[in-house]
Every structure is written in C-alpha cells, then in structure tokens.
C-alpha cells in the first residue's frame, strides 16, 4: 500500500471513495497531481458558492426593483473598491493554490544545500 494512504479502518473517505492521506483523499500516485485535484475541487466549491449567491442576489435585487441586470453588466469599480477587490482576488488565488504551493516549496527546500536533498 502507498505510504500516503491512511491507516484508518477502511482506508477510504467516509463516502467510500478514494483512500485518505491525512485528511485528504488520495486520487493519484503523484502528490502533485493530488494537489492539483484538491486545487480544482477547492476552486469549484468556491465558484459554486459565488455563482449561487450571485444568482440569488441578482434575482432579489431585480424583483425589488433595486438594480436592473443591465446595470451590473456596465459596472466599473472606483479606485477604493478596485483595491479591495485586488486583496480579495489575492486571497482567493492563495486559497486555491495552497496545496500545490506547499508541495513546490517543500521540493525546493529539499533540493537546497542542507535542505535534506541529494544536492
């Protein structure tokens, strides 16, 4: 058995799916591919929450006559709002790339002199 899998009783997620490595399911033999899968799933989950809430807000605003859908299409943020959006975008990017980044940082540290690699 791959040493990345959990030693739990079933060796699988509670849903009976992929084996676990810590708290994360293992989909592939390569941990980088697993990080990519986790990134895609995280991105998909965050996107769905945003889309769901966006549709709800647009519907509520339109029903109450507060904002027309056409107004949203032409929206341009002012400088303060653009700066706030930039911070949120950076956090969003950080969240979806965290697993991959931790793997690449670990690999880079292992290859540095004194980092535990063969170098």
LINLIN-V658177 format. One line per field, one symbol per residue. ss: DSSP state (a for helix, b for strand, c for the rest). phi: phi as a letter, one per 20 degrees, with the letter a starting at -180 (. if undefined). psi: psi as a letter, one per 40 degrees, with the letter a starting at -180 (. if undefined). A space follows every 10 residues. Layout:
ss = ???
phi = ???
psi = ???
//
This chain:
ss = cccccccccc cbccccccbb bccbbbcccc aaaaaaaaaa aaaaaaaaaa aaaaaaaaaa aaacccccaa aaacccccaa aaaaaaaaaa aaaaaaaaaa aaaaaaaaaa acccccccc
phi = .gfeffefge mcfgeneffd cmedfddcfe ffffffffff ffffffffgf fffffffgff fffemecegf fffefcffff ffffffffff fgfgfedgff ffffffffff efgmeneef
psi = hheeiieidd eiideebiii hbehihdidh dddddddddd dddddddddd dddddddddd dddefdhidd dddehhiidd dddddddddd dddddeeddd dddddddddd eiheeeae.
//
